[in-house]
Amino acid sequence: MKNKLPFIISGVAILIAVGVFFVSRSGRASDLISESMKSASPVRIYAQKAKETYLADKSKRHFEHYDLDHDQKVSQDEYLAGRRRSFKRLDKNQDGVLNFDEYAASAMNRFDQADHNHDGFLNMEDFAVIDNHKGQDEKGVEP
């Protein structure tokens, strides 16, 4: 019996894991785990704070790009000036009109910069580079 005990314990652990998996897939996991436990998860808290920090930083860079006189306010003139700068940056042939190729070139350039091994695909690390380059190359401005 002593020799079978590890197999029995392993079998029970597998059954429990399979049961938890199927319960969570069926949508009844919320019945088993209280809402307070879900919202207090350290991973969930960390992810939420990281998201909030990223969005705040991105918003700050975006705002600073438009706030030309650094008075912590963006006037209509400042806003339009920022949009004009973005338009001019995208209008490669300076004809006053954006065609699709000019508009898409910015996104393709970021993709190419992020695709380190040039295989035409982005892995998780490559994908993170897109946001970094976007903030540096465009100074936080989105078309």
N, C-alpha and C positions, 0 to 999 in steps of 0.2 A: 504494500500500500504506500510506503514511503517513496518508492520510485515513481509512483503514478501521481503524487501530489503536485509536482510542478506542472504536469500536463493538465491536470484538472484546473488549477489556478489559471493557467494560460487560456484554457478553453473558456472559462467563465469571463475572463477579461475581454476576450474576443467577442463573446456574445453581448457583453455590455456595450462595447464600442460599436458593434453593428446595430444594436438597438438604438443607441443615441444618434447614430448617423441617420437611420430611417425616421426616427421621430423628428429630427431637425429638418429633414427633407420634406416631411409631410406637412410642415407648417404648424405643427402642434408644439414646437419647442418653446414657444412663448407661454404655453400652459405650464411647462415644467420649470422654466426659469423666470423668476420675477423680474418685472421691469426695472426695479431698483438695482438688481444685480447686473443687468445688461448695461444700464447707463453708467454704472460705477466701474466698469471694467477698465483696468489700467491701460490696456491697449487702445480702447475706444477713446479714453480721455486724452492720451498722447496724440492720437491721430487727429482728433478734433482741434487740439491746441496747435499742432503743426499746420493744419489747414488754415486756421484763423491767422496765424503768423504770416504764412505765405501770402494770403489774400491781402492782409494789411500792408505788407511790404510792397506788393505789386500795385496796390491802389495808391500808396504814397509816391512811388516812382512815377506813376501815371499823372498824378496831380501835379507833382513838381515839374514835369515836362511842360505843362500848360501854364503854370504860375510863373510867368516871365519876370515879373517885378518882385517876386518872393514876398508878397504881402499876405500870404495864406488865403488868398481869394483869387478865383479865376473869373475875369470879366468876359463878356461876350467877344471882345476884340482879341483877348489872349487865347480864348478857345478856338476862334476861327484861324488865328495865326498858327496855332499848333496843327490844326487840320490841313492848312495850306502846306506846312512843312512836310507833313506825312504824304500829301498828294504829290508834291514835287519830288520827294524821294522815290516814290513808286513810278512816276512818269519818266521813264528812262530816256525816251526820245524827245522830251520837253515839248510835245505838241499840244499840251493842255487837255488831253483825253487819255484815260486809262483803257487799254484793251485788256483782254483776259490774260495774255502772256505777261504783260507788265504787272498786273495784279497778282498773278500766281507765282511770279519769279521770286518774290519775297519768301513765300512759304517753301518753295523748292530749295532756295538757298539755305534756309534753316535746316531743312531735312538733310541736304548734302553735308552740311557742317556737322550735323549730329551723327550721321552714318559713318562711324570711324573706320570700319573695315570695308566700306563701299560695296556691300552686298545687296543693296536696295531694300534692306529691312532695318528696323530699329529694334534693338533689345532694350531692356529696362534702363540701363545706364545711358544708352544713346538718346532715348526719349527724354530723359531729364535735361539733356544738354539744350534741347530746343527752347525751353523756357529761359535758361541762362543766357543764351545768345539773343533771344528776343529782347530781354531786358537791356542787354548791352548794346546791341546793334540798333534797336529802334528806340532806345531810351524810354522804354515803357509804353510806347504808343502802339495801339492796335489799329489796323486799317478799318 
